[in-house]
């Protein structure tokens, strides 16, 4: 069971157990009264029930086919078929994990060439409470089963002292590399300043090449474009710094842009943005900044070269929102996706996300009409239709009641070589 501390200003704060907090205002704070005033004009969508009773859902994704995979915090990956989970989990690693609170099996990502190599990757907290990124392989005998003895650990990231802020997201980018979102290590205000240190992997977005060293430890390599990918000094895996607890992030399947939902401390929730053309190295400010405000932890324990509050070195959030909304129990933002499906055209091209406690859902800064209490994650199917999962085991699909038939969908951005990162994708032309 994911629990929210009664005192959000201390300890676990709004690190809302298994999920990060998001933000919702463009370049400046999106005030709740303004959001309320705009609600009447906001797009109308509905949430179609797909499945229920699946357990504490931490992830929803696809394997580049028609199946929907649901990750459950207690250690199982389930396959949905006609609204029901198959009787046998695709994978069960409950014996390898520490659960629950903010720990457990937190996500799965399928290799871009999964149809041929059968590789997929999982993010979990191991029996010692550390973060583990492991690779498994699909069974050669049954496409709906993984081979449980095939697991190898790529990364084991020490997470000493605290059980919260474990991050939890894995996603393959349009460059074919695996991106990993790690939390800052827990407690309040990042006591060791992990998010600003480049000698540790906590509080970061990592990027690794899982097509290097496939058959020998460490079972991955460093993409040559990584900003710290040189001998000595900072950890080569680091792609971006200054994150508190990036529970969920997602790539726009049309543009390749990256949207990161980062859990706030006790005042603000933020959504960070990285354009497709980025070469990495962004610093999103934590713990010096909490959104666009100065963080309460100051710069204690940080390296001397860490910039001060308000420095232009820090990348400001794309959106942010406060907890101080009269009559609304905002606490933890859950990052989503830019909508590219065909069932809800009224939100096409807009970034959709929600808040765990209030159940509010937004498309950019517009408040949507349905609420989803205990929303814990978002995911896409092969066609780009958007789903959300809840802590109490529900899966729902976004739809538009005014759209009698599904409209056109946007294919996933093809995996492009690194040298294409500076080129605006032109594989698809579509107005939305």
QUIKADA-V873332 format. One record per backbone hydrogen bond with DSSP energy under -0.5 kcal/mol. NH is the residue of the N-H (numbers start at 0). CO is the residue of the C=O. Records with the same first field share a line. If there is no record, write none. Layout:
# QUIKADA-V873332
NH->CO + CO
This chain:
# QUIKADA-V873332
4->2 + 12
7->5
9->6
12->9
13->7 + 264
14->11
16->2
17->100
18->15
26->24 + 317
29->319
30->28
34->30
35->31
36->32
37->33
38->34 + 35
40->37
41->37 + 38
44->42
45->398
47->45 + 396
48->46
49->394
50->394
52->391
53->392
56->54 + 389
57->70
58->70
59->377
60->68
67->79
68->60
69->77
70->58
71->75
72->55
74->71
75->71
76->90
77->69 + 75
79->67
80->83
83->80
85->78
89->76
90->76
92->74
95->92
96->92 + 93
97->124
100->0
101->99
102->99
104->72
105->103 + 122
106->122
108->120
110->118
113->110
115->112
116->112
117->113
119->135
120->108
121->133
122->106
123->131
124->103
125->123 + 129
126->95
128->125
130->156
131->123
132->154
133->121 + 131
134->151
135->119
136->146
137->117
138->144
144->141
145->89
146->136
147->145
149->146
150->147
151->134
153->132 + 151
154->132
156->130
157->155
161->159
167->180
168->180 + 245
170->178
172->176
175->172
177->207
178->170 + 176
179->205
180->168
181->179 + 203
183->243
184->164
192->189
195->192
196->192 + 193
202->182
203->200
204->239
205->179 + 203
206->236
207->177
208->220
209->207
211->208
215->212
218->215
220->208
222->220
225->222
227->237
228->225
229->227
234->197
237->234
238->204
239->204
240->281
241->194
242->202
246->244
247->260
249->258
251->256
252->250
255->251
257->273
258->249
259->271
260->247
261->259 + 269
262->244 + 260
268->320
269->20 + 261
270->318
271->259 + 269
273->257
277->274
280->238
283->240 + 281
285->241
287->284
288->284
289->292
290->288
292->289
294->287
297->294
299->296
301->298
305->302
310->307
313->310
314->282
315->313
317->270
318->270
320->268
322->266
324->322 + 327
325->323
327->324
329->327
333->353
334->332
336->351
338->336 + 349
339->383
346->343
347->344
348->338
349->346
351->336
352->361
353->333
354->359
355->331
358->354
361->352
362->365
363->350
365->362
367->360
368->42
371->358
373->355
374->371
375->388
376->388
378->386
380->384
383->380
386->378
387->395
388->376
389->393
390->373
392->389
394->50
395->387
396->47
397->385
398->45
399->342
400->398
402->399
403->401
406->341
409->339
410->408
415->173
419->416
420->417
421->418
422->419
429->427
